[in-house]
Amino acid sequence: MVARELTTLGDALRAALARLPASGELANFPLWTEWATIVGPVIAQHARPVRLRRGVLVVEVDGVEWMHELRYLKQEVRARLNGHLGRAVVRELFLALAGTADDEGREPTRGR
């Protein structure tokens, strides 16, 4: 039987966080730098990743027709992204029209 060294939860969390890209390095994360390669040039011309938080990737699209198109392709795009990254980084795609998502990836509330 092999003896295992115990790890504290804090040490495990620090190790996991160290493997994530720092916010300043996110622009160099393959999801951003290789977006057109992963999703293809046509989709990349009309949609771009904006932010990734807790497995939710916010993607801005330049028109309603592309929002509808990508709704049908969500699972395929997510599978391509995760396959390219080699692990399940993106668990959900949130689609927003360009300029309508707030900092949390939600549509702004109207009437405020």
C-alpha positions as CSV (number, residue, x, y, z in Angstrom):
1,M,0.0,0.0,0.0
2,V,1.3,3.4,-1.0
3,A,1.2,6.1,1.7
4,R,-0.3,9.4,0.5
5,E,0.6,12.8,1.8
6,L,-2.4,14.7,3.1
7,T,-3.2,18.1,1.5
8,T,-5.1,20.9,3.2
9,L,-8.1,22.3,1.3
10,G,-6.2,25.7,1.2
11,D,-3.2,24.1,-0.5
12,A,-5.5,22.2,-3.0
13,L,-7.3,25.5,-3.9
14,R,-4.1,27.4,-4.3
15,A,-2.8,24.7,-6.6
16,A,-6.0,24.8,-8.7
17,L,-6.0,28.6,-8.9
18,A,-2.4,28.6,-10.0
19,R,-3.3,26.5,-13.0
20,L,-5.9,29.1,-14.2
21,P,-4.7,32.0,-16.3
22,A,-4.4,35.3,-14.4
23,S,-6.9,38.0,-15.5
24,G,-4.1,39.9,-17.4
25,E,-3.2,36.7,-19.2
26,L,-6.7,35.9,-20.3
27,A,-6.1,37.6,-23.6
28,N,-3.4,34.9,-24.3
29,F,-5.7,32.1,-23.2
30,P,-6.2,29.8,-26.3
31,L,-10.0,30.4,-26.2
32,W,-9.3,34.0,-27.2
33,T,-6.2,33.7,-29.3
34,E,-7.5,30.7,-31.3
35,W,-11.2,31.6,-31.4
36,A,-11.4,31.7,-35.2
37,T,-9.6,28.4,-35.6
38,I,-11.9,26.7,-33.1
39,V,-15.3,28.0,-34.2
40,G,-14.4,28.7,-37.9
41,P,-14.0,32.0,-39.7
42,V,-17.6,32.6,-40.5
43,I,-18.8,32.4,-36.9
44,A,-15.7,34.3,-35.7
45,Q,-16.6,37.1,-38.1
46,H,-20.0,37.5,-36.3
47,A,-19.3,36.4,-32.7
48,R,-16.5,36.9,-30.2
49,P,-15.8,35.7,-26.7
50,V,-16.0,38.5,-24.1
51,R,-15.5,36.9,-20.7
52,L,-15.3,33.5,-19.1
53,R,-16.4,33.2,-15.5
54,R,-17.3,30.0,-13.6
55,G,-17.5,28.0,-16.7
56,V,-19.9,30.4,-18.4
57,L,-18.5,31.9,-21.6
58,V,-20.2,35.1,-22.7
59,V,-20.2,35.5,-26.5
60,E,-21.2,38.7,-28.1
61,V,-22.9,38.4,-31.5
62,D,-23.3,41.2,-34.0
63,G,-27.0,40.5,-34.9
64,V,-30.2,38.7,-33.9
65,E,-29.8,36.2,-36.8
66,W,-26.4,35.1,-35.4
67,M,-27.8,34.8,-31.9
68,H,-30.5,32.4,-33.3
69,E,-27.9,30.5,-35.3
70,L,-25.6,30.1,-32.4
71,R,-28.4,28.9,-30.1
72,Y,-28.7,25.9,-32.4
73,L,-24.9,25.4,-32.4
74,K,-24.3,25.9,-28.7
75,Q,-23.5,22.3,-27.9
76,E,-21.3,21.8,-30.9
77,V,-19.4,25.1,-30.2
78,R,-19.0,24.1,-26.5
79,A,-17.7,20.7,-27.5
80,R,-15.2,22.2,-30.0
81,L,-13.9,24.7,-27.4
82,N,-13.5,22.1,-24.7
83,G,-12.0,19.6,-27.1
84,H,-9.5,22.2,-28.3
85,L,-8.6,23.1,-24.7
86,G,-8.3,19.5,-23.7
87,R,-10.6,19.8,-20.7
88,A,-14.1,20.9,-19.8
89,V,-13.5,24.6,-19.3
90,V,-16.7,25.9,-20.9
91,R,-19.9,24.4,-19.4
92,E,-22.3,27.0,-20.8
93,L,-22.5,29.6,-23.6
94,F,-24.3,32.8,-22.8
95,L,-25.1,34.8,-26.0
96,A,-25.6,38.5,-26.0
97,L,-26.0,41.1,-28.7
98,A,-22.9,43.3,-28.9
99,G,-23.1,46.1,-26.4
100,T,-26.0,44.7,-24.4
101,A,-24.4,42.5,-21.7
102,D,-23.3,44.1,-18.4
103,D,-20.1,43.1,-16.5
104,E,-21.8,39.9,-15.2
105,G,-22.9,38.8,-18.7
106,R,-26.5,39.7,-18.1
107,E,-28.7,41.9,-20.2
108,P,-29.2,45.3,-18.6
109,T,-32.4,45.9,-16.7
110,R,-34.7,48.3,-18.4
111,G,-36.6,51.1,-16.7
112,R,-33.9,52.1,-14.2
